[in-house]
Amino acid sequence: MEAFSKVSPRSVRYIKLGVGGEWEKPCIEQGTLRFGTDSGNPETIRWAEGGKWDELAASWRAAKSQGTATRFTNETRLYFEAGPEDLWVTFVGERFYWGFLEAGSPEPVEEDMSSVRRIRDGWLCVDRNGKPLLKSNLPGSITNLAAYRGTSCSVKAAEHVVRRINAELSKEVQRAELGRAELIEAIIPLIQRLGPKDFEVLVELVFGASGWRRIDATGGTRKLLDLDLELPSTGERAFVQVKARTTQAEFNNYAQEGKDGVFSRMFYVFHTGSITSDDETITLIDASKLARMTLDAGLTDWVIRKAE
């Protein structure tokens, strides 16, 4: 999809699309926001258009508790008075959707006295860089909205929501990202100082931390094999060729002769050299990538001790 302009909403509100999510699918597919609480009732519409919110509240008090009547009235008012500059968000499954309403009045749905409003350009579930917005990648201050039991509410973490949609990092995250990048750069020359044996041990530790398990002896008489690995969760077999220093010619030789049908993947790991490959079954891991993997595996201290 094409990149959208940076959003700067006047307000941010969460909406639950139907009891048990019954309206979620049609709303997402049709680009609409459906609202209950008798918002499609002709009398409710008349009171809303006339700004007679006290009369709407009085009608709810006749059937509900004071607190519920107040909540229903406030939610309905904010729904009717919302404009194109107000951002609405919702969760559907694991996805976080957002959108702006079109100008205009709600359209009543006679079957249940609910109503709908159109979402300008439809609901979106990606940030400004096109990255999907998923619960697993969002903080609790945002995902907690999915537990709200009412129909609609204001979003306390509005600034955070807007920042995530705009794919902007907070100052704290920027600082952490910078520190991580600097640490990775510092690990690279330490890895390049490792001797062949220690380098091979590091590679084995890194793969082990990722779930791969060695199932055969290292090196020995097997010319093209340093590590014979299996991923227990899937049964996938792979072999890892470890070369402290390498060349394109040396890599080409291993790429042509290395796989024998038993293995589905090949990893070629090295810390010094410059090589390329267009074979999708071969993963090249240079010092930079290995440094990131080392940090993720919690092996930074190990590398520092070995490189001292």
URNOR-V48777 format. One record per residue. N is the residue number from 1. PSI is psi in whole degrees, -180 to 180 (NA if undefined). NEAR is the number of other ideal C-beta (glycine too) atoms within 10 Angstrom. D_FIRST is the distance of its C-alpha to the first C-alpha in Angstrom with 1 decimal. Layout:
n: (N,N)
psi: (PSI,PSI)
near: (NEAR,NEAR)
d_first: (D_FIRST,D_FIRST)
This chain:
n: (1,2,3,4,5,6,7,8,9,10,11,12,13,14,15,16,17,18,19,20,21,22,23,24,25,26,27,28,29,30,31,32,33,34,35,36,37,38,39,40,41,42,43,44,45,46,47,48,49,50,51,52,53,54,55,56,57,58,59,60,61,62,63,64,65,66,67,68,69,70,71,72,73,74,75,76,77,78,79,80,81,82,83,84,85,86,87,88,89,90,91,92,93,94,95,96,97,98,99,100,101,102,103,104,105,106,107,108,109,110,111,112,113,114,115,116,117,118,119,120,121,122,123,124,125,126,127,128,129,130,131,132,133,134,135,136,137,138,139,140,141,142,143,144,145,146,147,148,149,150,151,152,153,154,155,156,157,158,159,160,161,162,163,164,165,166,167,168,169,170,171,172,173,174,175,176,177,178,179,180,181,182,183,184,185,186,187,188,189,190,191,192,193,194,195,196,197,198,199,200,201,202,203,204,205,206,207,208,209,210,211,212,213,214,215,216,217,218,219,220,221,222,223,224,225,226,227,228,229,230,231,232,233,234,235,236,237,238,239,240,241,242,243,244,245,246,247,248,249,250,251,252,253,254,255,256,257,258,259,260,261,262,263,264,265,266,267,268,269,270,271,272,273,274,275,276,277,278,279,280,281,282,283,284,285,286,287,288,289,290,291,292,293,294,295,296,297,298,299,300,301,302,303,304,305,306,307,308)
psi: (157,147,143,164,157,134,141,72,155,-37,165,126,144,142,133,122,77,155,125,19,22,-21,-1,-55,-52,-35,-44,-43,-38,-6,46,162,119,134,136,-130,44,28,-17,1,130,-35,-40,-44,-41,-44,-41,-46,-29,0,25,67,-26,-37,-37,-43,-41,-38,-36,-34,-24,-18,-17,172,165,-46,-44,-41,-41,-44,-47,-42,-46,-43,-42,-42,-46,-34,-47,-36,-7,142,-175,-15,1,131,134,140,155,162,134,108,-126,1,143,114,151,158,165,140,149,157,153,173,157,147,122,146,107,-30,-31,13,24,-172,165,151,152,141,124,122,11,168,143,149,34,160,-175,-21,4,7,132,140,105,151,-41,-19,9,150,163,-29,-22,-47,-23,-19,-32,-18,-3,132,-14,-165,-44,151,159,155,115,-34,38,-43,-39,-40,-48,-41,-40,-39,-40,2,41,139,143,164,-36,-42,-40,-41,-43,-41,-42,-43,-40,-45,-40,-38,-41,-44,-34,-28,-32,-54,-25,-40,-39,-14,-10,141,169,-43,-48,-36,-42,-39,-43,-45,-43,-40,-41,-46,-36,-38,-22,0,-10,142,132,133,6,164,152,136,-124,-140,-4,100,-43,14,123,-43,128,111,155,142,102,-34,-27,-13,8,137,142,155,148,122,122,122,115,-49,141,173,168,-40,-43,-43,-44,-37,-45,-38,-35,-34,-12,-44,136,17,-21,-35,141,-16,157,135,130,110,131,158,-13,128,170,110,160,160,142,12,116,-16,-3,126,120,132,106,-174,-37,-48,-39,-34,-42,-42,-36,-44,-46,-32,-3,29,15,-46,-37,-45,-41,-44,-42,-25,-3,NA)
near: (6,4,11,14,7,11,16,9,19,10,14,21,21,22,24,21,24,18,9,8,14,11,22,19,12,13,24,19,10,13,15,22,24,23,26,22,21,20,24,21,18,11,12,22,17,12,22,21,10,10,12,12,16,10,14,25,19,13,18,20,15,7,9,15,10,10,8,13,18,14,18,23,22,16,21,26,16,15,24,21,11,21,12,12,13,16,21,23,21,25,25,16,12,15,15,26,22,22,23,17,20,15,10,10,11,23,13,18,16,10,7,12,16,20,27,20,20,17,21,11,11,14,22,18,18,19,20,16,8,11,11,12,22,15,14,7,14,19,10,9,13,22,17,13,22,15,7,14,6,14,20,22,17,12,21,14,18,17,12,16,24,18,15,22,22,15,15,13,12,12,7,8,11,11,11,12,11,10,10,12,11,10,14,19,11,13,22,19,12,19,23,17,14,19,10,13,11,16,24,20,16,23,26,18,17,20,22,15,14,12,12,19,11,14,11,12,11,17,13,9,6,12,9,15,21,20,23,18,22,17,16,10,7,9,8,13,14,20,23,25,21,23,20,19,12,20,14,12,8,16,21,12,12,19,18,9,10,17,18,9,5,9,19,14,16,21,20,24,26,24,25,14,15,9,17,7,15,5,11,7,12,17,15,15,19,18,21,14,14,24,23,16,20,25,15,13,17,10,18,17,8,16,23,12,9,17,14,7)
d_first: (0.0,3.8,6.5,8.8,12.6,14.9,16.4,20.2,21.4,25.0,25.3,23.5,24.7,24.3,24.7,25.9,24.8,28.2,31.1,30.0,26.4,27.6,25.0,22.0,20.7,21.2,19.9,16.5,16.3,17.7,16.2,19.6,21.8,25.2,28.2,31.7,35.1,36.3,33.8,34.1,37.9,39.3,41.6,38.8,36.9,40.1,40.8,37.2,37.3,40.8,39.9,42.6,41.2,44.7,45.5,42.3,43.4,46.9,45.8,43.9,46.9,49.0,47.1,45.5,46.6,46.5,43.6,41.5,42.3,41.2,37.9,37.1,38.0,36.0,32.9,33.3,34.0,30.9,28.8,30.5,30.5,26.9,25.0,21.6,22.0,22.6,20.0,20.3,19.5,20.4,20.6,20.1,21.5,20.2,16.9,16.9,15.2,15.3,15.2,17.4,20.0,20.5,24.0,26.7,29.0,28.5,29.1,31.9,31.7,35.3,35.5,35.4,35.5,32.0,29.5,25.8,23.7,20.3,17.2,15.5,12.0,12.7,12.9,10.3,11.4,9.6,10.9,10.1,9.7,7.3,10.7,11.7,14.4,17.4,21.0,22.2,20.4,21.5,25.1,27.7,27.7,24.3,24.8,28.2,26.8,26.4,30.2,30.9,33.2,32.9,30.4,28.8,29.5,28.7,26.9,29.3,26.7,24.6,24.5,23.2,20.5,19.2,19.6,17.5,14.6,14.9,15.3,18.8,21.8,25.2,28.1,29.6,26.6,26.4,30.1,29.8,27.0,29.2,32.2,30.6,29.5,33.1,34.7,32.8,33.9,37.4,37.4,36.6,40.1,41.8,40.4,41.5,45.0,45.3,47.8,46.8,48.2,46.5,43.2,43.4,44.3,41.3,39.0,40.7,40.4,36.6,36.0,38.3,36.4,33.3,35.2,36.5,40.3,42.7,44.8,47.0,49.0,47.5,48.4,51.9,52.6,49.1,48.2,44.5,43.8,43.9,42.2,41.9,39.5,38.4,35.7,37.8,35.0,33.8,36.8,34.7,37.0,36.2,38.3,38.0,39.7,40.5,41.6,42.3,42.3,41.0,40.2,38.0,41.0,41.9,38.4,38.4,41.7,40.5,37.2,39.4,42.1,40.6,39.1,41.6,39.8,40.6,37.6,33.9,32.7,34.1,33.7,35.2,35.9,37.5,38.0,39.2,38.0,35.0,33.7,30.6,29.8,27.3,28.8,26.3,29.3,30.5,29.2,30.5,31.5,32.8,34.5,31.4,29.6,32.9,33.5,30.3,31.4,34.9,33.8,31.8,34.8,37.2,39.2,39.2,42.8,43.9,42.6,44.3,47.6,47.6,46.8,49.5)
